[in-house]
């Protein structure tokens, strides 16, 4: 549906680079992607991930609802 594409300006820049410049840029870009992936791994860690915190709160909420039901029925 949306095939990968490179903008004409980017294509022109890439093709205008020397092989050494392309290699250097590729190394920089790869390092940036690795840093991004490391950041994602840290932020998605169960201890720091908002989704994990939400799950814990949902469990706590269910326990409190159970307690409330027991108190109301007593």
N, C-alpha and C positions, 0 to 999 in steps of 0.2 A: 504494500500500500504506500509506504513512504521509504523508498530505497535510499541507502546512504548516498550522500552527495557532498562534494566539496565545492565551495563557492569559487567562482572564477578568480576572484582576487587572491584567495588563498592558494589556488592552483598555480597562479602566476608567480607568487612569492616562492613557493616550493620549487618550481621548475627553474627559477632564476638563481637558486642557491648552488654553491659549489658542493661537491660530494662531502668535503670535510665539514662545511657549514651545516649541511643536512644531518650529518652524523652527530655533530655537537647539539643541534636542536632536538634531535630525536632522543638523545641521552637526557637532556633537560626535561623534555616532555614526559619521558618514561619515569623519571624521578618524581615529577609532579603527580603523576597518576598513582605511583606507589604511596606518596604522602597522603593523597586523598583516600586511598583504600585503607591505610593505617588509621586515619581519622575516623572513617566509617566504622571500622572494627572497634575502636575505643568507644565511640558514641553508642554503638549498638550492643555493647557489653550489657549483660543482664543486670549488673549492679547500677549502671548509669542510664540505661535505656528507659525513656518515659513509658514505653509499652509494658516493660516489666513492672514498673511502679504502679501502673494502672491495674495490672493483673492482681498485684498484691492488695490494692485497695478494693477491688471487686470481691476478692475472697473475704477480706475483713468485713465488707458491707453485708455479704451473705450471712456471715456469722452473727453480726449484729441484728439482722432481720430475724434470724432464728431465735435469738435471745428475746427480742421484742415480742415475737409470737408466743413464746413460752410465758413471758410475764403477763401478757394480755389474757392468756387462757388460764392463768392460775387463779 
